Amino acid sequence: MSAPPGHIQQQIDHLFRYESGKMVAVLSRLLGMQQLETAQDIVQDTLLQAMQTWSYNGLPDNPAGWLHRVARNKAIDILRREKRFRRLAPQYASLLESEWTLSQTVQHFFLDNEIQDSQLRMMFACCHPSIPAESQVALTLKTLCGLGVHEIARAFLTGDETIAKRIYRAKEKIKAEQIEPEVPAGEELAVRLDAVLKSLYLLFNEGYHSAHPELLIREDLCFEAMRLCKLLTEHPQTALPRTSALLSLMCFQSSRLGARLDDMGNIILLKYQDRKKWYGPLIQKGFDYLDAAAEPFEESPYHLEAAIASLHAAAPSFEATNWTHIYQLYDLLSRMQPGPMVSMNKAIALGQAGKPKEALQQLLTLEGLEKHHLYHACVGELYAATGDKIKALDHFQKALTLAQSQAEKGLLLRKMNLLKDE
């Protein structure tokens, strides 16, 4: 009996988020980084084949294994057509000729003394120093993390066209310089770490506060970022303080996932969240990794953001939060890593610390977020706190126009209606 199309589509969407990056990583390792687009095409073709086959025959016992096997066979067909076996190392070529022994090939490719996870290996490969840093991260997020151009553009506070060009230039650089998917060892591995960490940071952020119109939270992205970051904390060359600091931040943030939406999918602001629903074991992990990030001494933006998150986690209530300390940490962060989002969060902390007028002035002089809904929502909040309802409603309306998430639009409408009723 064929499975319902809607159920199959849900399974495909789920597997795409979890497996596509891993599949592209394995195929790129096999075909070469110059054929990144071919690897992506194979994955897309495999997902389409799954949709057709599963709709008729039902789900296989191991859907993820089915996808990897079909994608692998498609890659083998390409290698055979192009007669590229001779270019492969002899031990790989002899194994590839037999489908029965291909699993041994995959193991031989990836289980070495460096990075054992295939997706993580390819992240380091995409962060090749010949590729501009901003393009490294964009390519990694698009190719290996399954994010769309629009999602990446939002993370970088830029336009879709800019991100598309960065990804295109990165792929052209790989082809022109014939960059291979090799991961360097020793100190050279650590050189590429910052770009990989930034990729994981942005992947987690997209999961925590998604650009998807129907899904404000995408837990699968959060947990995938945490899984990969944890692997980095376990590798001697990448287990640096900033790696532990980033994982600490992720633990603190993800501990609140279960308290951020109500049963109807409405946003629950931090001020009104039931802190009993914050997941204690993850909070403790956050403090453990923050302790691990203290030695040897190192300063990074992740240290400061994790420290801020720890203050929220330690506070018994919203009112008891040490907002003055949080403001001071954001001030340090704005000096270390200047940017409009950091400046906005700094102003928010100042407003919560009892200085809404000063916070409002900081926001009104801020440039770079004029088209971001969160900026106008924050300005609206501060206008409301200072008693100017008309300007507050005006900025809430601007935020409503710019917001893409249905949950965020619902929150803004509730704020506006509450303000009108006062």
DODRENTOR-870769 format. One record per residue (C-alpha): residue in one letter; z, x, y; chain. Coordinates in nm, 3 decimals. Each point is the difference from the previous one (the first is absolute). Layout:
N
<a, <Z, X, Y>, A>
...
This chain:
422
<m, <0.000, 0.000, 0.000>, A>
<s, <-0.091, 0.132, 0.345>, A>
<a, <0.281, 0.067, 0.246>, A>
<p, <0.026, -0.190, 0.331>, A>
<p, <-0.205, 0.182, 0.268>, A>
<g, <0.291, -0.002, 0.243>, A>
<h, <0.230, 0.172, -0.252>, A>
<i, <-0.263, 0.262, -0.077>, A>
<q, <-0.054, 0.065, 0.371>, A>
<q, <0.375, 0.052, 0.047>, A>
<q, <0.005, 0.250, -0.286>, A>
<i, <-0.301, 0.185, 0.144>, A>
<d, <0.158, 0.015, 0.346>, A>
<h, <0.327, 0.124, -0.148>, A>
<l, <-0.169, 0.266, -0.212>, A>
<f, <-0.222, 0.107, 0.287>, A>
<r, <0.305, 0.079, 0.212>, A>
<y, <0.175, 0.184, -0.284>, A>
<e, <-0.282, 0.172, -0.185>, A>
<s, <-0.299, 0.057, 0.229>, A>
<g, <0.143, 0.310, 0.165>, A>
<k, <0.094, 0.149, -0.336>, A>
<m, <-0.345, -0.077, -0.142>, A>
<v, <-0.178, 0.156, 0.298>, A>
<a, <0.223, 0.305, -0.033>, A>
<v, <-0.082, 0.050, -0.369>, A>
<l, <-0.372, -0.066, 0.047>, A>
<s, <-0.023, 0.235, 0.299>, A>
<r, <0.169, 0.269, -0.202>, A>
<l, <-0.261, -0.053, -0.271>, A>
<l, <-0.311, -0.048, 0.217>, A>
<g, <0.093, 0.229, 0.288>, A>
<m, <0.118, -0.084, 0.350>, A>
<q, <-0.358, 0.002, 0.126>, A>
<q, <-0.037, -0.325, -0.195>, A>
<l, <0.295, -0.184, 0.151>, A>
<e, <-0.225, -0.292, 0.090>, A>
<t, <-0.136, -0.009, -0.353>, A>
<a, <0.356, -0.015, -0.133>, A>
<q, <0.077, -0.287, 0.236>, A>
<d, <-0.318, -0.181, -0.105>, A>
<i, <0.097, 0.037, -0.366>, A>
<v, <0.344, -0.150, 0.070>, A>
<q, <-0.152, -0.294, 0.189>, A>
<d, <-0.255, -0.054, -0.277>, A>
<t, <0.277, 0.011, -0.261>, A>
<l, <0.203, -0.261, 0.187>, A>
<l, <-0.305, -0.229, 0.022>, A>
<q, <-0.060, 0.044, -0.372>, A>
<a, <0.365, -0.084, -0.065>, A>
<m, <-0.034, -0.319, 0.202>, A>
<q, <-0.301, -0.112, -0.205>, A>
<t, <0.129, 0.110, -0.341>, A>
<w, <0.358, -0.120, 0.038>, A>
<s, <-0.105, -0.338, 0.141>, A>
<y, <-0.188, -0.061, -0.326>, A>
<n, <0.210, 0.185, -0.261>, A>
<g, <0.344, -0.014, 0.161>, A>
<l, <0.223, 0.289, 0.100>, A>
<p, <0.010, 0.299, -0.238>, A>
<d, <0.332, 0.117, -0.140>, A>
<n, <0.002, 0.299, 0.235>, A>
<p, <-0.197, -0.089, 0.316>, A>
<a, <0.068, 0.331, 0.175>, A>
<g, <-0.106, 0.195, -0.310>, A>
<w, <-0.317, -0.211, -0.022>, A>
<l, <-0.090, 0.086, 0.360>, A>
<h, <0.058, 0.373, -0.048>, A>
<r, <-0.199, 0.005, -0.325>, A>
<v, <-0.300, -0.185, 0.146>, A>
<a, <0.001, 0.212, 0.317>, A>
<r, <0.024, 0.316, -0.208>, A>
<n, <-0.297, -0.103, -0.212>, A>
<k, <-0.207, -0.073, 0.310>, A>
<a, <0.080, 0.349, 0.129>, A>
<i, <-0.103, 0.150, -0.334>, A>
<d, <-0.332, -0.183, 0.020>, A>
<i, <-0.063, 0.150, 0.344>, A>
<l, <0.083, 0.349, -0.125>, A>
<r, <-0.234, -0.043, -0.294>, A>
<r, <-0.286, -0.132, 0.215>, A>
<e, <0.041, 0.290, 0.243>, A>
<k, <0.039, 0.247, -0.290>, A>
<r, <0.298, 0.153, 0.168>, A>
<f, <0.187, 0.098, -0.319>, A>
<r, <-0.115, 0.360, 0.031>, A>
<r, <0.159, 0.024, 0.344>, A>
<l, <0.335, -0.106, -0.139>, A>
<a, <0.228, 0.253, -0.161>, A>
<p, <-0.092, 0.028, -0.370>, A>
<q, <0.334, -0.138, -0.116>, A>
<y, <-0.049, -0.308, 0.217>, A>
<a, <-0.362, -0.052, -0.109>, A>
<s, <0.084, 0.008, -0.371>, A>
<l, <0.276, -0.254, 0.048>, A>
<l, <-0.207, -0.230, 0.221>, A>
<e, <-0.271, -0.032, -0.262>, A>
<s, <0.236, -0.204, -0.216>, A>
<e, <0.152, -0.320, 0.136>, A>
<w, <0.268, 0.031, -0.266>, A>
<t, <0.129, 0.320, 0.158>, A>
<l, <-0.042, -0.084, 0.367>, A>
<s, <0.369, -0.081, 0.046>, A>
<q, <0.064, 0.364, -0.085>, A>
<t, <-0.236, 0.096, 0.282>, A>
<v, <0.193, -0.208, 0.251>, A>
<q, <0.323, 0.161, -0.111>, A>
<h, <-0.152, 0.345, 0.022>, A>
<f, <-0.130, -0.069, 0.349>, A>
<f, <0.327, -0.119, 0.143>, A>
<l, <0.305, 0.114, -0.193>, A>
<d, <0.035, 0.353, 0.134>, A>
<n, <0.268, 0.196, 0.183>, A>
<e, <-0.080, -0.142, 0.341>, A>
<i, <-0.013, -0.365, 0.102>, A>
<q, <-0.011, -0.208, -0.318>, A>
<d, <-0.080, -0.338, 0.152>, A>
<s, <-0.378, -0.039, 0.034>, A>
<q, <0.020, -0.213, 0.315>, A>
<l, <0.235, 0.245, 0.169>, A>
<r, <-0.220, 0.292, -0.100>, A>
<m, <-0.299, -0.163, 0.168>, A>
<m, <0.205, -0.063, 0.313>, A>
<f, <0.054, 0.373, 0.032>, A>
<a, <-0.369, 0.056, -0.071>, A>
<c, <-0.102, -0.247, 0.274>, A>
<c, <0.231, 0.182, 0.243>, A>
<h, <-0.218, 0.311, -0.012>, A>
<p, <0.047, 0.219, 0.311>, A>
<s, <-0.376, -0.005, 0.069>, A>
<i, <0.029, -0.373, 0.074>, A>
<p, <0.156, -0.100, 0.337>, A>
<a, <0.360, -0.114, -0.046>, A>
<e, <-0.054, -0.357, 0.124>, A>
<s, <-0.300, -0.035, -0.232>, A>
<q, <0.200, 0.133, -0.295>, A>
<v, <0.252, -0.282, 0.031>, A>
<a, <-0.262, -0.270, 0.063>, A>
<l, <-0.202, 0.113, -0.304>, A>
<t, <0.311, 0.007, -0.219>, A>
<l, <0.113, -0.348, 0.104>, A>
<k, <-0.347, -0.149, -0.049>, A>
<t, <-0.100, 0.176, -0.320>, A>
<l, <0.323, 0.040, -0.194>, A>
<c, <0.243, -0.254, 0.145>, A>
<g, <-0.228, -0.303, 0.014>, A>
<l, <0.045, -0.074, 0.371>, A>
<g, <-0.285, -0.150, 0.198>, A>
<v, <-0.147, 0.147, 0.317>, A>
<h, <0.169, -0.265, 0.214>, A>
<e, <0.341, 0.071, -0.153>, A>
<i, <-0.042, 0.373, 0.061>, A>
<a, <-0.120, -0.061, 0.356>, A>
<r, <0.311, -0.205, 0.073>, A>
<a, <0.221, 0.279, -0.135>, A>
<f, <-0.171, 0.250, 0.234>, A>
<l, <-0.007, -0.245, 0.295>, A>
<t, <-0.377, 0.041, 0.027>, A>
<g, <-0.319, -0.192, -0.074>, A>
<d, <-0.168, -0.067, -0.334>, A>
<e, <-0.311, 0.192, 0.106>, A>
<t, <0.203, 0.312, 0.077>, A>
<i, <0.159, -0.002, -0.346>, A>
<a, <-0.333, -0.066, -0.171>, A>
<k, <-0.148, 0.303, 0.177>, A>
<r, <0.295, 0.219, -0.100>, A>
<i, <-0.040, -0.096, -0.365>, A>
<y, <-0.377, 0.054, 0.014>, A>
<r, <0.042, 0.345, 0.157>, A>
<a, <0.258, 0.095, -0.262>, A>
<k, <-0.237, -0.095, -0.283>, A>
<e, <-0.287, 0.188, 0.163>, A>
<k, <0.225, 0.307, 0.035>, A>
<i, <0.083, -0.018, -0.370>, A>
<k, <-0.371, -0.013, -0.089>, A>
<a, <-0.107, 0.271, 0.247>, A>
<e, <0.266, 0.248, -0.106>, A>
<q, <-0.002, -0.110, -0.365>, A>
<i, <0.375, -0.044, 0.001>, A>
<e, <0.130, -0.038, -0.355>, A>
<p, <0.302, -0.210, -0.103>, A>
<e, <0.217, 0.302, -0.059>, A>
<v, <0.362, 0.006, 0.109>, A>
<p, <0.123, 0.338, 0.126>, A>
<a, <0.317, 0.154, -0.132>, A>
<g, <0.300, 0.154, 0.168>, A>
<e, <0.018, 0.018, 0.377>, A>
<e, <-0.349, -0.144, 0.045>, A>
<l, <0.123, -0.320, -0.162>, A>
<a, <0.277, -0.031, 0.257>, A>
<v, <-0.254, 0.043, 0.283>, A>
<r, <-0.162, -0.331, -0.095>, A>
<l, <0.330, -0.180, -0.045>, A>
<d, <0.031, -0.144, 0.351>, A>
<a, <-0.328, -0.191, -0.026>, A>
<v, <0.101, -0.136, -0.342>, A>
<l, <0.341, -0.106, 0.135>, A>
<k, <-0.162, -0.175, 0.294>, A>
<s, <-0.232, -0.183, -0.238>, A>
<l, <0.297, -0.120, -0.205>, A>
<y, <0.189, -0.095, 0.317>, A>
<l, <-0.289, -0.215, 0.121>, A>
<l, <-0.053, -0.148, -0.348>, A>
<f, <0.366, -0.105, -0.008>, A>
<n, <-0.023, -0.143, 0.351>, A>
<e, <-0.299, -0.213, -0.096>, A>
<g, <0.201, -0.137, -0.290>, A>
<y, <0.310, -0.060, 0.213>, A>
<h, <-0.185, -0.168, 0.288>, A>
<s, <-0.348, -0.082, -0.122>, A>
<a, <-0.310, -0.073, 0.206>, A>
<h, <-0.100, -0.253, -0.266>, A>
<p, <-0.015, -0.351, 0.155>, A>
<e, <0.176, -0.166, -0.295>, A>
<l, <0.228, 0.277, -0.125>, A>
<l, <0.251, 0.137, 0.247>, A>
<i, <0.163, 0.208, -0.275>, A>
<r, <-0.191, 0.178, -0.277>, A>
<e, <0.272, 0.138, -0.223>, A>
<d, <-0.250, 0.167, -0.232>, A>
<l, <-0.110, 0.234, 0.280>, A>
<c, <0.361, 0.081, 0.090>, A>
<f, <0.092, 0.086, -0.357>, A>
<e, <-0.318, 0.202, -0.060>, A>
<a, <0.075, 0.208, 0.309>, A>
<m, <0.356, 0.050, -0.123>, A>
<r, <-0.118, 0.098, -0.349>, A>
<l, <-0.233, 0.267, 0.134>, A>
<c, <0.255, 0.127, 0.251>, A>
<k, <0.262, 0.028, -0.275>, A>
<l, <-0.242, 0.215, -0.202>, A>
<l, <-0.025, 0.232, 0.301>, A>
<t, <0.380, 0.035, 0.015>, A>
<e, <-0.010, 0.116, -0.362>, A>
<h, <-0.261, 0.274, 0.046>, A>
<p, <0.135, 0.343, 0.103>, A>
<q, <-0.276, 0.066, 0.256>, A>
<t, <0.022, -0.341, 0.169>, A>
<a, <0.371, -0.080, -0.032>, A>
<l, <0.063, 0.085, 0.364>, A>
<p, <0.260, -0.165, 0.225>, A>
<r, <-0.259, -0.214, 0.176>, A>
<t, <-0.118, -0.135, -0.335>, A>
<s, <0.353, -0.115, -0.084>, A>
<a, <0.038, -0.140, 0.352>, A>
<l, <-0.312, -0.211, -0.042>, A>
<l, <0.117, -0.134, -0.336>, A>
<s, <0.340, -0.073, 0.158>, A>
<l, <-0.172, -0.205, 0.271>, A>
<m, <-0.200, -0.192, -0.261>, A>
<c, <0.315, -0.077, -0.199>, A>
<f, <0.185, -0.134, 0.303>, A>
<q, <-0.295, -0.211, 0.112>, A>
<s, <-0.085, -0.140, -0.343>, A>
<s, <0.364, -0.098, -0.058>, A>
<r, <-0.057, -0.281, 0.255>, A>
<l, <-0.320, -0.141, -0.148>, A>
<g, <0.174, -0.290, -0.172>, A>
<a, <0.165, -0.115, 0.322>, A>
<r, <-0.298, 0.003, 0.237>, A>
<l, <-0.157, -0.335, -0.098>, A>
<d, <0.151, -0.337, -0.082>, A>
<d, <-0.106, -0.222, -0.291>, A>
<m, <-0.282, -0.147, 0.212>, A>
<g, <-0.138, 0.343, 0.092>, A>
<n, <0.136, -0.011, 0.355>, A>
<i, <0.109, 0.327, 0.162>, A>
<i, <0.374, 0.060, 0.026>, A>
<l, <0.068, 0.242, 0.284>, A>
<l, <0.241, 0.289, -0.055>, A>
<k, <0.262, -0.174, 0.212>, A>
<y, <0.012, -0.300, -0.235>, A>
<q, <-0.049, 0.167, -0.338>, A>
<d, <0.262, -0.052, -0.270>, A>
<r, <0.118, 0.356, -0.053>, A>
<k, <0.141, -0.095, -0.338>, A>
<k, <-0.364, -0.021, -0.113>, A>
<w, <-0.064, 0.362, 0.097>, A>
<y, <-0.030, 0.193, -0.325>, A>
<g, <0.302, 0.230, -0.025>, A>
<p, <-0.133, 0.250, -0.259>, A>
<l, <-0.303, 0.076, 0.218>, A>
<i, <0.222, 0.045, 0.305>, A>
<q, <0.208, 0.249, -0.198>, A>
<k, <-0.318, 0.180, -0.105>, A>
<g, <-0.095, 0.014, 0.365>, A>
<f, <0.324, 0.178, 0.086>, A>
<d, <-0.039, 0.233, -0.301>, A>
<y, <-0.349, 0.108, 0.107>, A>
<l, <0.116, 0.033, 0.361>, A>
<d, <0.270, 0.240, -0.120>, A>
<a, <-0.262, 0.191, -0.199>, A>
<a, <-0.213, 0.024, 0.317>, A>
<a, <0.277, 0.190, 0.182>, A>
<e, <-0.050, 0.333, -0.177>, A>
<p, <-0.164, 0.231, 0.074>, A>
<f, <0.003, -0.096, 0.365>, A>
<e, <-0.319, -0.163, 0.121>, A>
<e, <-0.087, -0.249, 0.274>, A>
<s, <-0.271, -0.259, -0.048>, A>
<p, <-0.081, -0.351, 0.123>, A>
<y, <0.092, -0.127, -0.347>, A>
<h, <0.353, 0.137, 0.043>, A>
<l, <0.044, -0.193, 0.323>, A>
<e, <-0.152, -0.322, -0.132>, A>
<a, <0.214, 0.020, -0.314>, A>
<a, <0.310, 0.056, 0.215>, A>
<i, <-0.088, -0.311, 0.204>, A>
<a, <-0.048, -0.202, -0.319>, A>
<s, <0.333, 0.127, -0.132>, A>
<l, <0.180, -0.135, 0.308>, A>
<h, <-0.145, -0.344, -0.067>, A>
<a, <0.097, 0.027, -0.367>, A>
<a, <0.358, 0.105, 0.081>, A>
<a, <0.064, -0.266, 0.265>, A>
<p, <0.202, -0.299, -0.130>, A>
<s, <-0.186, -0.231, 0.240>, A>
<f, <-0.276, -0.001, 0.257>, A>
<e, <0.255, -0.013, 0.283>, A>
<a, <0.193, 0.295, -0.143>, A>
<t, <-0.311, 0.220, -0.014>, A>
<n, <0.030, 0.319, 0.204>, A>
<w, <-0.301, -0.071, 0.223>, A>
<t, <0.092, 0.277, 0.244>, A>
<h, <-0.026, 0.258, -0.278>, A>
<i, <-0.326, -0.157, -0.118>, A>
<y, <-0.138, 0.025, 0.354>, A>
<q, <0.098, 0.369, 0.013>, A>
<l, <-0.177, 0.066, -0.331>, A>
<y, <-0.314, -0.175, 0.123>, A>
<d, <0.019, 0.212, 0.314>, A>
<l, <0.000, 0.314, -0.217>, A>
<l, <-0.283, -0.143, -0.209>, A>
<s, <-0.209, -0.072, 0.310>, A>
<r, <0.028, 0.366, 0.099>, A>
<m, <-0.083, 0.127, -0.347>, A>
<q, <-0.281, -0.248, -0.068>, A>
<p, <-0.111, -0.175, 0.320>, A>
<g, <-0.178, -0.330, -0.047>, A>
<p, <-0.006, -0.357, 0.128>, A>
<m, <0.164, -0.154, -0.309>, A>
<v, <0.292, 0.243, 0.020>, A>
<s, <0.036, -0.074, 0.371>, A>
<m, <-0.002, -0.373, -0.071>, A>
<n, <0.273, 0.031, -0.263>, A>
<k, <0.199, 0.218, 0.237>, A>
<a, <-0.016, -0.273, 0.266>, A>
<i, <0.102, -0.266, -0.254>, A>
<a, <0.306, 0.206, -0.092>, A>
<l, <0.089, 0.037, 0.368>, A>
<g, <-0.022, -0.376, 0.045>, A>
<q, <0.225, -0.060, -0.299>, A>
<a, <0.242, 0.257, 0.141>, A>
<g, <0.062, -0.234, 0.293>, A>
<k, <-0.264, 0.113, 0.249>, A>
<p, <-0.284, -0.256, -0.023>, A>
<k, <-0.123, 0.053, 0.358>, A>
<e, <-0.039, 0.376, -0.048>, A>
<a, <-0.164, -0.063, -0.337>, A>
<l, <-0.246, -0.244, 0.155>, A>
<q, <-0.099, 0.253, 0.266>, A>
<q, <-0.067, 0.259, -0.269>, A>
<l, <-0.224, -0.242, -0.189>, A>
<l, <-0.193, -0.110, 0.309>, A>
<t, <-0.097, 0.361, 0.075>, A>
<l, <-0.104, 0.066, -0.361>, A>
<e, <-0.371, 0.053, -0.068>, A>
<g, <-0.194, -0.028, -0.324>, A>
<l, <0.141, -0.322, -0.148>, A>
<e, <-0.163, -0.258, 0.228>, A>
<k, <-0.186, -0.151, -0.297>, A>
<h, <0.290, 0.014, -0.244>, A>
<h, <0.184, -0.326, -0.067>, A>
<l, <0.336, 0.169, -0.060>, A>
<y, <-0.007, 0.150, 0.348>, A>
<h, <-0.045, -0.337, 0.169>, A>
<a, <0.260, -0.157, -0.228>, A>
<c, <0.252, 0.266, 0.104>, A>
<v, <-0.083, -0.040, 0.369>, A>
<g, <0.043, -0.375, -0.042>, A>
<e, <0.341, 0.050, -0.162>, A>
<l, <0.119, 0.217, 0.288>, A>
<y, <-0.131, -0.239, 0.264>, A>
<a, <0.190, -0.276, -0.180>, A>
<a, <0.314, 0.216, -0.008>, A>
<t, <-0.025, 0.056, 0.375>, A>
<g, <-0.051, -0.371, 0.071>, A>
<d, <-0.373, -0.012, 0.083>, A>
<k, <-0.122, -0.275, -0.235>, A>
<i, <-0.346, -0.032, 0.156>, A>
<k, <-0.093, 0.366, -0.054>, A>
<a, <0.167, -0.007, -0.340>, A>
<l, <-0.219, -0.293, -0.110>, A>
<d, <-0.307, 0.171, 0.143>, A>
<h, <0.055, 0.312, -0.211>, A>
<f, <0.090, -0.203, -0.310>, A>
<q, <-0.333, -0.179, 0.043>, A>
<k, <-0.183, 0.335, 0.025>, A>
<a, <0.179, 0.116, -0.314>, A>
<l, <-0.098, -0.322, -0.178>, A>
<t, <-0.364, 0.058, 0.091>, A>
<l, <0.006, 0.357, -0.133>, A>
<a, <0.209, -0.058, -0.315>, A>
<q, <-0.188, -0.019, -0.331>, A>
<s, <0.280, -0.083, -0.243>, A>
<q, <0.076, -0.368, -0.047>, A>
<a, <0.369, 0.083, -0.038>, A>
<e, <0.003, 0.182, 0.334>, A>
<k, <-0.185, -0.283, 0.170>, A>
<g, <0.258, -0.243, -0.136>, A>
<l, <0.284, 0.212, 0.134>, A>
<l, <-0.158, 0.020, 0.345>, A>
<l, <-0.053, -0.377, 0.012>, A>
<r, <0.364, -0.057, -0.091>, A>
<k, <0.108, 0.238, 0.277>, A>
<m, <-0.219, -0.176, 0.253>, A>
<n, <0.123, -0.346, -0.098>, A>
<l, <0.361, 0.115, 0.013>, A>
<l, <-0.054, 0.145, 0.347>, A>
<k, <-0.164, -0.320, 0.123>, A>
<d, <0.291, -0.209, -0.131>, A>
<e, <0.264, 0.206, 0.179>, A>
